[in-house]
Amino acid sequence: MSNKIRNIIDSNLERVAAMALFATTFVVVGYLLPILYTQYLDDTKYVEIAQPVSTEYQEYKRGDNLGLILKRSVLITASAKQTTKIVHVNGETVSTQLGQDDSPRNVLLTATNNETAVTKTNTLYVPCSAIPGSNYMEVLFTYNIRGVEKTYSYISEVFQVLDEDSERCQ
């Protein structure tokens, strides 16, 4: 009887191995294909913001809330890391984190259903260490689509930082 079982196993071994190989290949290709497409072929603009971004005012004191008015179109809802800095026209940069570390903030990119939405930021502040004079804001978003890291950046209009501190910096 053990010879009979052995003959059955031997006669089906090639078929079982072929099925296992096919299943493994199917799983690997099914996992890698969307990632490879997103990384190398996908040129979809998931985030678009009209640039330069308008500022609410033309002059700010150090520590003032820097209201940026964004005209944006977002195709996906995703968590993103936002890195922000103020750039003086002479090229020096200053972090916008008021006395905190320079680590990126977590923000939520909310889909606008192929329409342009107008929003105003209320979480960006002119840093207390900002250099008086002409400055602009640079913002970089880093987000993931199907496990692939994508980035999008924008800049604001030039605005003036006055040589005065608001209550936040005193």
C-alpha positions in Angstrom: 0.0 0.0 0.0 2.8 2.4 0.7 4.1 1.8 -2.9 0.7 2.8 -4.2 0.7 6.2 -2.3 4.3 6.8 -3.4 3.3 6.3 -7.0 0.4 8.7 -6.7 2.8 11.3 -5.1 5.4 10.8 -7.7 3.0 11.1 -10.6 1.5 14.4 -9.3 4.7 16.0 -7.9 5.4 17.9 -11.2 1.9 19.3 -11.3 2.0 20.4 -7.7 5.4 22.1 -8.2 4.1 23.9 -11.3 1.0 25.1 -9.4 3.1 26.3 -6.5 5.5 28.1 -8.9 2.5 29.7 -10.8 0.8 30.8 -7.6 4.1 32.3 -6.2 4.8 34.1 -9.5 1.2 35.5 -9.6 1.5 36.8 -6.0 4.9 38.4 -6.6 3.9 40.0 -9.9 0.5 41.2 -8.4 2.4 42.8 -5.5 5.2 44.4 -7.5 3.4 45.6 -10.6 1.4 48.5 -9.0 4.5 49.6 -7.0 6.7 49.6 -10.1 4.1 51.4 -12.2 3.7 54.1 -9.5 7.4 54.5 -9.1 8.5 54.6 -12.7 5.6 55.2 -15.0 2.9 57.1 -13.1 3.1 60.8 -13.9 -0.2 61.7 -12.4 -0.2 65.0 -10.5 -1.9 64.0 -7.3 -1.4 67.5 -5.8 -1.5 70.8 -7.6 -1.3 74.2 -6.1 -1.4 77.5 -8.1 2.0 79.2 -7.6 3.1 81.5 -6.3 0.7 81.1 -3.4 -0.9 84.4 -2.2 -0.2 85.7 1.3 -3.0 87.3 3.3 -1.0 90.5 3.9 2.1 92.0 2.5 3.7 92.8 5.8 4.2 90.7 8.9 5.8 91.0 12.3 7.9 88.1 13.6 5.6 85.6 15.2 2.5 86.6 13.1 0.2 84.0 11.6 1.2 83.8 8.0 -2.0 83.2 6.2 -1.3 81.5 2.8 -4.3 81.3 0.5 -4.0 78.1 -1.5 -5.9 77.3 -4.7 -5.4 73.6 -4.7 -6.5 70.4 -6.4 -5.8 67.1 -4.7 -6.8 63.8 -6.3 -6.3 61.6 -3.2 -6.7 61.8 0.5 -3.4 61.0 2.2 -1.3 61.8 5.2 1.7 63.9 4.4 4.8 65.3 6.1 5.0 69.1 5.6 8.4 70.8 5.8 8.2 74.6 5.8 10.8 77.3 5.8 11.1 81.0 5.2 13.7 82.1 2.7 15.1 85.6 2.8 15.8 87.1 -0.7 19.5 86.8 0.1 19.2 83.0 0.2 19.3 82.5 4.0 16.6 80.1 5.3 14.9 80.0 8.7 12.7 77.2 10.0 9.1 78.2 10.7 8.9 76.1 13.8 8.7 78.7 16.6 11.3 77.4 19.1 10.4 73.8 18.4 12.4 71.2 16.5 12.6 71.4 12.8 10.9 68.0 12.3 8.2 67.9 9.6 4.5 68.3 10.7 1.9 65.7 9.8 -0.9 67.1 7.7 -3.8 65.6 5.9 -4.2 66.2 2.1 -7.9 66.0 1.5 -9.2 65.1 -2.0 -11.1 67.9 -3.8 -12.8 65.6 -6.3 -11.1 67.1 -9.4 -12.2 70.6 -8.4 -10.1 73.5 -7.3 -10.6 74.4 -3.6 -9.5 77.6 -2.0 -8.2 77.3 1.5 -6.3 79.5 4.0 -3.6 78.1 6.2 -3.7 79.1 9.9 -0.9 77.0 11.3 2.1 78.7 9.7 3.9 81.5 11.6 6.6 83.9 10.8 9.5 82.6 13.0 10.9 84.9 15.7 14.3 84.5 14.1 13.0 85.7 10.6 15.3 88.2 8.9 13.6 91.5 8.3 13.0 92.4 4.7 11.8 90.5 1.7 11.0 86.9 2.3 9.0 84.0 0.8 7.8 80.7 2.1 8.8 77.3 0.7 6.6 74.3 1.6 7.4 70.7 0.8 4.8 67.8 1.1 6.0 64.2 1.2 3.3 61.6 0.9 2.9 57.9 -0.1 1.0 56.5 -3.0 1.0 52.6 -3.1 4.1 52.6 -0.9 6.0 54.9 -3.2 7.1 58.3 -1.7 6.1 61.3 -3.8 6.8 65.0 -3.1 5.3 68.3 -4.0 6.5 71.7 -3.2 5.3 75.3 -3.6 6.4 78.8 -2.9 4.5 81.9 -1.7 4.6 85.4 -3.0 7.3 87.7 -1.6 6.2 89.4 1.6 7.9 91.8 4.0 9.0 90.8 7.5 9.1 93.9 9.7 11.8 94.5 12.3 9.1 94.1 15.1 8.0 91.2 17.2 4.4 90.2 17.8 3.2 89.0 21.3 4.2 85.4 20.3 7.9 86.3 20.2 8.1 88.5 23.3 
